Amino acid sequence: MSDDVMTGEELGQKLLESVRQMKRGEAARVTHVEVSEAVEARNRVGLSQNDFANLLGVSKRTLQDWEQGRREPTGAARTLLKVAVRHPEVLRELKAA
Protein backbone atom coordinates (compact mmCIF):
# COMPACT_ATOMS: atom_id res chain seq x y z
CA MET A 1 0.00 0.00 0.00
CA SER A 2 1.20 3.54 -0.71
CA ASP A 3 1.45 6.18 2.01
CA ASP A 4 -1.64 7.99 0.67
CA VAL A 5 -3.99 5.04 1.16
CA MET A 6 -5.71 4.61 4.53
CA THR A 7 -7.11 1.45 5.95
CA GLY A 8 -10.78 1.39 6.89
CA GLU A 9 -9.82 1.48 10.56
CA GLU A 10 -7.59 4.56 10.06
CA LEU A 11 -10.35 6.33 8.16
CA GLY A 12 -12.83 5.48 10.89
CA GLN A 13 -10.49 6.89 13.54
CA LYS A 14 -10.01 10.12 11.57
CA LEU A 15 -13.76 10.52 11.12
CA LEU A 16 -14.40 9.83 14.81
CA GLU A 17 -11.81 12.44 15.80
CA SER A 18 -13.43 14.95 13.40
CA VAL A 19 -16.81 14.39 15.04
CA ARG A 20 -15.25 14.91 18.48
CA GLN A 21 -13.68 18.17 17.28
CA MET A 22 -17.02 19.41 15.97
CA LYS A 23 -18.72 18.57 19.27
CA ARG A 24 -16.06 20.58 21.11
CA GLY A 25 -16.75 23.49 18.77
CA GLU A 26 -13.40 23.22 17.04
CA ALA A 27 -14.48 23.78 13.46
CA ALA A 28 -11.85 23.04 10.87
CA ARG A 29 -12.66 26.25 9.03
CA VAL A 30 -14.90 29.22 9.40
CA THR A 31 -16.33 30.98 6.38
CA HIS A 32 -17.39 34.62 6.60
CA VAL A 33 -19.56 35.88 3.77
CA GLU A 34 -19.74 39.60 3.13
CA VAL A 35 -23.19 40.73 2.06
CA SER A 36 -23.98 43.94 0.28
CA GLU A 37 -25.79 46.77 2.02
CA ALA A 38 -28.81 46.04 -0.19
CA VAL A 39 -28.99 42.45 1.09
CA GLU A 40 -28.53 43.53 4.68
CA ALA A 41 -31.23 46.21 4.33
CA ARG A 42 -33.73 43.83 2.75
CA ASN A 43 -33.07 41.17 5.37
CA ARG A 44 -33.52 43.64 8.23
CA VAL A 45 -36.80 44.89 6.81
CA GLY A 46 -37.86 41.28 6.21
CA LEU A 47 -39.26 41.55 2.70
CA SER A 48 -38.95 39.49 -0.47
CA GLN A 49 -36.88 40.95 -3.31
CA ASN A 50 -40.05 41.84 -5.17
CA ASP A 51 -41.70 43.60 -2.22
CA PHE A 52 -38.52 45.43 -1.23
CA ALA A 53 -37.91 46.60 -4.81
CA ASN A 54 -41.49 47.89 -5.00
CA LEU A 55 -41.08 49.71 -1.68
CA LEU A 56 -37.90 51.39 -2.93
CA GLY A 57 -39.46 52.22 -6.31
CA VAL A 58 -36.94 50.24 -8.35
CA SER A 59 -37.20 47.15 -10.50
CA LYS A 60 -36.53 43.74 -9.01
CA ARG A 61 -33.66 43.39 -11.50
CA THR A 62 -32.05 46.61 -10.23
CA LEU A 63 -32.28 45.34 -6.65
CA GLN A 64 -30.73 42.03 -7.70
CA ASP A 65 -27.87 43.92 -9.39
CA TRP A 66 -27.25 45.83 -6.15
CA GLU A 67 -27.42 42.68 -4.05
CA GLN A 68 -24.99 40.81 -6.28
CA GLY A 69 -22.55 43.71 -6.56
CA ARG A 70 -23.01 44.30 -10.29
CA ARG A 71 -24.20 47.86 -9.65
CA GLU A 72 -24.10 50.32 -6.77
CA PRO A 73 -27.14 52.28 -5.62
CA THR A 74 -26.81 56.04 -5.80
CA GLY A 75 -28.60 59.09 -4.50
CA ALA A 76 -31.86 58.61 -2.65
CA ALA A 77 -31.75 54.83 -3.03
CA ARG A 78 -28.41 54.67 -1.23
CA THR A 79 -29.80 56.81 1.60
CA LEU A 80 -32.94 54.67 1.84
CA LEU A 81 -30.81 51.54 2.16
CA LYS A 82 -28.87 53.14 5.01
CA VAL A 83 -32.14 54.00 6.75
CA ALA A 84 -33.34 50.41 6.22
CA VAL A 85 -30.17 49.01 7.83
CA ARG A 86 -30.24 51.36 10.82
CA HIS A 87 -34.01 51.71 11.29
CA PRO A 88 -35.82 48.87 9.51
CA GLU A 89 -39.02 49.65 11.41
CA VAL A 90 -39.36 52.88 9.41
CA LEU A 91 -39.50 50.99 6.12
CA ARG A 92 -41.86 48.42 7.62
CA GLU A 93 -44.18 51.30 8.55
CA LEU A 94 -43.99 52.63 4.99
CA LYS A 95 -44.89 49.18 3.67
CA ALA A 96 -47.90 49.01 6.00
CA ALA A 97 -49.16 52.47 5.01
N, C-alpha and C positions, 0 to 999 in steps of 0.2 A: 504494500500500500504506500502511496505517496504521502508526504507530510500534509497536503491539503485535504485529504480525505479523513472524515471523522467516523468513528464507529457509532452505532446506534446509541450505545450507552453514553459516549462522550457528548453526543448531540442532546440527549435527554438531560444530562447534567447541566449543559449550557442553558438550555431552555428553562430548567428549574431555577437556576440562579437568576436568569432574566426576570422571571415571575417574582422572585423574592425581592429583587431590586425595585420593581414597579410597586410592590406592596409597601416598601419602605419610602416610596416617593422619590426614588432616585432614577428619574427618567434619563434615558440615554441621550436624548436631545430635546431641546425646546425650540419650537418654531414661533416666532413673532411675526404676525402679518400686519403690515401697515395698511390702514384703510383711508380712503380719501375723506375729505371733510363732507362731501355730499353723502357718502355712505353713512358716516357717523350721524349726520343731521337726520337723515331719513330713519335710521334705526332708533334714534332718541325720540322722534316724534311718533314712531310706531305705525307708519303707513306703508302700503305697497308702493312700488315704483310708479304705477299709474296714478294713484291717488296723490302721492307727493308731487309728481310733475304737474298735475292739474292745480294743486294748491299754489305752487310756485309760478304757474302761468307759462310753463315751458313744455315742450313735447317730451314724451317718454324717452325718445331716442336721445335728446339733448341730455337728459338726466343720466341715462346710461353712459354717455360719453364722459360726463363729469365723473361718475362713479368709477369708471375704468381707466381714468387718467388720460383719455384721448384728447380732451378739451378741458379748459379751466373756466369756471364761471367768472363773470365780470360784473361790475356795477352793482345794481340793486340785488341781483341774484346772489352774489357773493356775500353781501350784508345779510340777506335773509337766511343763508345757510349758517352764518355765525350766530344769528339770533336763535335758530333752531337747535344748534349745539348747546348754547348756554342756557336757553329758556324754552325748551320744547313745549311747555304748557301753553305758550303764547300761540304757537302754530296750531296746536290742538284746538284752542279756542276759535281760531280763524276757521278751521275745518268745520267745527260745529255750528258756526254762525250762518 
